[in-house]
Amino acid sequence: MADPLSLLRQYNINKKEIIERDGQIIFGEFSWPKNVKTNYLKYGSGKKGAPKEYYTLECLLYILKNVALQHSVYVRQAAAEDIPAVNRPDRKELLQYLNGETNTCASIDKSAPLEIPTQIKRPAESDSLETLAKKARYEDTQVQKVKEQLAARLDVNKKEASVNIDNIKSLSETMSVEKIAAIKAKRLANKKVTIKRTDNDDTMGVGPDLRAILDFDVDSTKDIISRERQWRTRTTILQSNGKIFAKNILAILQGIKNREEGRGRPQAPAIKLPEPPRVIRPQPQPAQYNRYDQERFNRQKEETEGFKIDTMGTYHGMSLKSVTEGSGAQKKGQPQNNNNNNPISANLPPGRPKDMVPSAQARMISQSSSNNKRQSKTPIIIIPAATTSLITMYNARDILQDLKFVTSEEKKSRGCARENEVLIQRQKSAGMTVPYRVIDNPTKLTAQDWNRVVGVFVMGPAWQFKGWPWDGNPVEIFSKVAAFHLRYDEMKLDANVARWAVTVLNVSRTKRHLDKASIMVFWEKLDLYMTKYKPDLRF
């Protein structure tokens, strides 16, 4: 579906005429009201819970017409004409997009609701406005004259139809057979060379006037059709007016994302299920003398023939060794090895110590346990290990989490200790935080960890990537990982960084109020990269 911002950019680049008429802005066949909202966000809106505000089509068209004016003059002139003005931070980037210098812009909200345009039918080329103006218009007297002529013609036809049948005589009674045959032959000869006529318009003088009135009707119809506006088409009829995509569908997708990340609705208190009934097995009790149960006591002695056999005992929970050696070994304090529950030791050959497990089987156990572990979704950012880098393990938390540049020397002077790795918490909208792991020693990463590497800070020398995957080739690495270079704004850019696909982040030595804007560029670029290449990670 066509949107006003794209059509405004297209018409501005191709130098096409944009028509403003009756409170409407017309782009060829499409028309929108002047105050319709585009999907270009205003500066500062939509961040940290602020409502989204968009520029209107009239506002963007007005700045294109007055692009040569100074911004202060343009703002005063727009206020005098009661037209919203474009904010100064948006001016440069907006004009670059509308003039075709850039293909996209970060302020364009692709999820913004767009108003359906009104489609206008353009008149045919042959029926231009000048042609319609030159055509003659007919007065009411001429129309009345044509109506009278048609009514007179209708009366004549009725009179001709009302012929007295009694006066009709047979043709054979009035003419001879030879004369009738001659008339037929003459009629057939004339029929071959003449055009059949079914009316007598010319004889009554109705023909030219009738054609004129028909032309008048056609002209009036075309004039009406040219001013019609098509309200519904096959495409617009499928658009829903009751549902807004950004409000309904995106809310559902956000809910699914929150549920996957484990931060959806508050967890309900766990419902305690009733425990299954526990079977209490009776403990074997030694046979004791009971004066009321002498028969059972005497029968047990008779059945065992004097041997110390407990007929009421059980072997549940006992090992084979304890069963075969008897209860005497247990009393002497000998250790029991329940090897029946160990499938590896049970399959060992005889004569081999059962406490020794083959290394291959041990590796299989460790590998199966590692495969069953849940894979982490925390992204990893690699920074240089060199002390000359502007970002180190000393100040990584201040730069990436607090969005403020603090030098490593200042952190050392405060007595801060160097950490092997840093887990930062990035603050996002709606009070949510997302963890990121920051390291400076990539040699400790496993193959699964490399799949979570999303960003790297580059110093300039190629030896920084020695021992990395992808043969340590910076070009290949930067096609897999988002690369950044942090430097002072007055320093000369490194030659390698200028050649590589690296985003340069400039910070000032003294102006700390500019740090947040520079570091936010890092997070915006990283979010775009992770959305495209690492959507499975948590961000």
Buried (B, 14 or more C-beta within 10 A) or exposed (E): EBBBBEBBBBBBEEEEEBEEEEEBBBBBEBBBBBEBBBBBBBBEBBEEEEEBEBBBBBBBBBBBEBEEBEEEEBBEBBEEEEBBBBBEEBBEBBBEBBEEEEEEBEBBBEEBEBEBBBBBEEBEEEBEEEBEEEBEEBEEEBEEBBEEBBEEBEEEEEEEEEEEEEEEEEEEEEEEEEEEEEEEEEEEEEEEEEEEEEEEBEEBEBBEBBEBBEEBEEBEEBBEEBEEEEEEEEEBEEEEEEEEEBEEEEEEEEEEEBEEEEBEEEEEEEEEEEEEEEEEEEEEEEBEEEEEEEEEEEEEEEEEEEEEEEEEEEEEEBBEBBEEBEEEBEEEEEEEBEBEEBEBBEEBEEEEEEEEEEEEEEEEEEEEEEEEEEEBBBBBBBBBBEEEBBBBBBBBBBBBBBBBBBBBEEBBEEEBEEBEEBEBEBEEEEEEEBBBBBBBEBEEBEEEBBBBBBBBBBBBEEEBBEEBBBEBEBEBBBEBBBBBBBBEEEEEEBEBBEEBEBBBBBBBEEEEEBBEEBBEBBBEBBBEBBEEBBEEBBB
